[in-house]
Amino acid sequence: MTLLEECPSESFREACIPVLETKRLALRAPRLEDAKMVAALVNDRRIAENVARIPHPYKKSDAESFITGANKPGGEAVFLITLRDETIIGACGLTKQDGVVAGPAPELGYWLGVEHWGKGYATEALHAVIDYAFTDLGHPALTAAARVTNPLSRRVLEKCGFQWTGVGLCRIRAINSSAPVDRFRLERGIWSALKTWGRMKKVS
Ligand SMILES: CC(C)(COP(=O)(O)OP(=O)(O)OC[C@H]1O[C@@H](n2cnc3c(N)ncnc32)[C@H](O)[C@@H]1OP(=O)(O)O)[C@@H](O)C(=O)NCCC(=O)NCCS
């Protein structure tokens, strides 16, 4: 089943999104029962001020809207990031760019609960989503943006192979204003070359 097919119920929507497993993490579709935990994690200005659409303060009802709006046909592919013991630590997803639903180069978005920063989890999770976007979804490229004041996010994107393409402005809901961002792009060819290089490094 593809993301573009009709997925009416929550369980059906969940079936549209695979579970992606990494060494330390599992990425899965969010469920309504996750709303309380998601709200507790994301209700932090340090997260809201660095992403475009997260309100602050962030209530359980905001999490419920986020979850019911996720993984709709033709919409965003959204994953919760969990540890292998199922503890929820954050979320990431591929969002439409400039209103183009599942357009040719969707934008990668991500956040982690602050207590989970600095352990390499974002980089590990994004590697899995990027592989999924290129292999299963067949996108030719991915884009991302990081506020110029957000070196952590920039570093994560660089570690995943993204290349800087320029600067721009992004509307940030939590500050009710626009802020300068660095824009990045990862072409399928670069991703593929990095994968091959990684495999060669392992065997040498
Ligand atoms: C951005 C975010 C997801 C990073 O998560 P994380 O799991 O801590 O990231 P990682 O541990 O995988 O990688 C962080 C990297 O930044 C580096 N770093 C940390 N502080 C840094 C700083 N001040 N300057 C430069 N690099 C820094 C780390 O050393 C690490 O790189 P390394 O592995 O080469 O040492 C997390 O900080 C977050 O949720 N921020 C709020 C939301 C956000 O910014 N989302 C992204 C915008 S869409």
The ligand as an SDF file (V2000), in Angstrom:
LIG
                    3D

 48 50  0  0  0  0  0  0  0  0999 V2000
   18.1060   19.1460   16.6800 C   0  0  0  0  0  0  0  0  0  0  0  0
   17.8810   17.9320   17.5880 C   0  0  0  0  0  0  0  0  0  0  0  0
   16.8390   17.0310   16.9770 C   0  0  0  0  0  0  0  0  0  0  0  0
   19.2280   17.2080   17.7200 C   0  0  0  0  0  0  0  0  0  0  0  0
   19.0290   15.9730   18.3860 O   0  0  0  0  0  0  0  0  0  0  0  0
   20.2340   15.1130   18.9990 P   0  0  0  0  0  0  0  0  0  0  0  0
   19.7760   13.7170   19.1750 O   0  0  0  0  0  0  0  0  0  0  0  0
   20.7660   15.8150   20.1810 O   0  0  0  0  0  0  0  0  0  0  0  0
   21.3060   15.1750   17.8090 O   0  0  0  0  0  0  0  0  0  0  0  0
   22.5650   14.2120   17.6550 P   0  0  0  0  0  0  0  0  0  0  0  0
   23.0180   13.8070   19.0280 O   0  0  0  0  0  0  0  0  0  0  0  0
   22.2090   13.1280   16.6810 O   0  0  0  0  0  0  0  0  0  0  0  0
   23.6350   15.1500   16.9460 O   0  0  0  0  0  0  0  0  0  0  0  0
   23.9360   16.4210   17.4840 C   0  0  0  0  0  0  0  0  0  0  0  0
   25.2590   16.8960   16.9180 C   0  0  0  0  0  0  0  0  0  0  0  0
   25.4180   18.2800   17.1610 O   0  0  0  0  0  0  0  0  0  0  0  0
   26.6300   18.5050   17.8470 C   0  0  0  0  0  0  0  0  0  0  0  0
   26.4660   19.6900   18.6670 N   0  0  0  0  0  0  0  0  0  0  0  0
   25.9200   19.7960   19.8960 C   0  0  0  0  0  0  0  0  0  0  0  0
   25.9710   21.0840   20.2890 N   0  0  0  0  0  0  0  0  0  0  0  0
   26.5280   21.7900   19.2820 C   0  0  0  0  0  0  0  0  0  0  0  0
   26.8540   23.1520   19.0740 C   0  0  0  0  0  0  0  0  0  0  0  0
   26.5780   24.0780   19.9980 N   0  0  0  0  0  0  0  0  0  0  0  0
   27.4500   23.5090   17.8930 N   0  0  0  0  0  0  0  0  0  0  0  0
   27.7070   22.5990   16.9350 C   0  0  0  0  0  0  0  0  0  0  0  0
   27.4210   21.2720   17.0740 N   0  0  0  0  0  0  0  0  0  0  0  0
   26.8400   20.8980   18.2370 C   0  0  0  0  0  0  0  0  0  0  0  0
   26.8400   17.2330   18.6400 C   0  0  0  0  0  0  0  0  0  0  0  0
   28.1850   17.1140   19.0660 O   0  0  0  0  0  0  0  0  0  0  0  0
   26.4440   16.2090   17.5910 C   0  0  0  0  0  0  0  0  0  0  0  0
   27.4420   16.0570   16.5920 O   0  0  0  0  0  0  0  0  0  0  0  0
   28.5980   14.9300   16.6730 P   0  0  0  0  0  0  0  0  0  0  0  0
   27.8940   13.5940   16.6610 O   0  0  0  0  0  0  0  0  0  0  0  0
   29.4190   15.1630   15.4760 O   0  0  0  0  0  0  0  0  0  0  0  0
   29.3230   15.1330   17.9690 O   0  0  0  0  0  0  0  0  0  0  0  0
   17.4030   18.3600   18.9990 C   0  0  0  0  0  0  0  0  0  0  0  0
   18.3450   19.2620   19.5140 O   0  0  0  0  0  0  0  0  0  0  0  0
   16.0400   19.0310   18.9790 C   0  0  0  0  0  0  0  0  0  0  0  0
   15.0220   18.3750   19.0570 O   0  0  0  0  0  0  0  0  0  0  0  0
   16.0200   20.3890   18.8930 N   0  0  0  0  0  0  0  0  0  0  0  0
   14.7480   21.1320   18.8800 C   0  0  0  0  0  0  0  0  0  0  0  0
   13.9570   20.9240   17.6030 C   0  0  0  0  0  0  0  0  0  0  0  0
   14.7960   21.1570   16.3710 C   0  0  0  0  0  0  0  0  0  0  0  0
   15.7250   21.9500   16.3630 O   0  0  0  0  0  0  0  0  0  0  0  0
   14.4420   20.4650   15.2830 N   0  0  0  0  0  0  0  0  0  0  0  0
   15.1450   20.5920   14.0180 C   0  0  0  0  0  0  0  0  0  0  0  0
   14.5570   21.6280   13.1540 C   0  0  0  0  0  0  0  0  0  0  0  0
   13.4540   20.9360   11.9630 S   0  0  0  0  0  0  0  0  0  0  0  0
  1  2  1  0
  2  3  1  0
  2  4  1  0
  2 36  1  0
  4  5  1  0
  5  6  1  0
  6  7  2  0
  6  8  1  0
  6  9  1  0
  9 10  1  0
 10 11  2  0
 10 12  1  0
 10 13  1  0
 13 14  1  0
 14 15  1  0
 15 16  1  0
 15 30  1  0
 16 17  1  0
 17 18  1  0
 17 28  1  0
 18 19  1  0
 18 27  1  0
 19 20  2  0
 20 21  1  0
 21 22  1  0
 21 27  2  0
 22 23  1  0
 22 24  2  0
 24 25  1  0
 25 26  2  0
 26 27  1  0
 28 29  1  0
 28 30  1  0
 30 31  1  0
 31 32  1  0
 32 33  2  0
 32 34  1  0
 32 35  1  0
 36 37  1  0
 36 38  1  0
 38 39  2  0
 38 40  1  0
 40 41  1  0
 41 42  1  0
 42 43  1  0
 43 44  2  0
 43 45  1  0
 45 46  1  0
 46 47  1  0
 47 48  1  0
M  END
$$$$
